Amino acid sequence: MDFEQLKSWNWVKFLEINAGCWPFQNPRKNLYIRVFSFMAIVTMYIPLAIKLMLSLDQYQEIVIENSLFLMIIHGLFAKSIVLYLNEKQRGYLYQEALAHLDMMDDEGEKEILRASSESATKWMLTYLFTTVTLGSFYHIIPLVHVHMNYFLRANATPPRQLLHINVEYFMEDEDIYYYIIGHFLIVFVFAGILFFAHDLGFMALVKDNCALYEITCYRLRNCSSRGSSDSRRSQGLADDEIHANVLRANDMYQLAMSLTDRIEKAYNITWFVLLVQNMSSFGTCIMLIYIQEDAIEFIRYITVIGSGLIHFHTIFYSGQKIIDSSQAIYHACFHTDWFAFPRRTRNLLIIMMMRSAKSCKLTGGKAFILCMSTMRQFVLKGLVYFLVFAVE
């Protein structure tokens, strides 16, 4: 399938192939990659969990920090499971997204899809770059700080080998320092590919869905311009043509709503799990900042909060885009020259307006709506989570 027609899908295809979840790849190859990725992540999960258990009665900071890492890994496992379970659904959705460009017979509609794909590419790359940068800073900052002290101070001792993650291998850390660093980098790459493969596929589908709502508005605007044209109104077939054009807009609206429902079914469970986890992680990060006295560690945890908020914003902004795009249909219907349309066409517009008065939504497990107001509530709940544990 030629996904190269739309730029945004190149990134989705690349990541999902390497994560072993591309629906059009050989199933056996997908299985091998999935198993290898899962085992790589588990090899980091076990040392983290052991270190947490050994530190329960001694080091509060290690317990909280490792709990945060384990929650993130649980989120990765949830994404991996969902990508496996919804593989067929995603395959149908991806095929349909590619077919949309061929369905359009108007150059303006094709341009809307192309512009949407370019916008999706910029959005996805911004999300990927900022998240990876902040995640890298979290691990690089302590190493840079130690080496800067060594080079800037005349009598400083050589920098010691400093781990930026609390793990337990039952060996001296300095003896296997470079092994641990190499192990972590390998896991970081596999985890990052899996993390972004899930999110970027969702983002590409959301942008494609919003483009369909925009095309519906485009068709309604065209109906209005044709309906107000004296030359076209003077023709005997003008009313039938106007009605046919409104029907085409309605068909596109039905297609857009159907796509929203299928995206919702494919992703709603994973968003429920991840958003609850993110809320807990947000509170945990604030707790780490609260008990932290070292300025370098303070900055590290700020980067974690920053990456978490970016993840939050991406999820909720996607849902907000669907809400805004579907609500735009109502205004597009209202601003047509409906008074110049035949009665049956006005009745069809009324039906479309009544349906579009209730916006289409994406949810997290049917428990909450993905929108910016929900994000505000989640951030506040994260603060409450912190306050409860701070008081205790």
Order of alpha helices (4+ residues) and beta strands (2+ residues): alpha-alpha-alpha-alpha-alpha-alpha-alpha-alpha-alpha-alpha-beta-beta-alpha
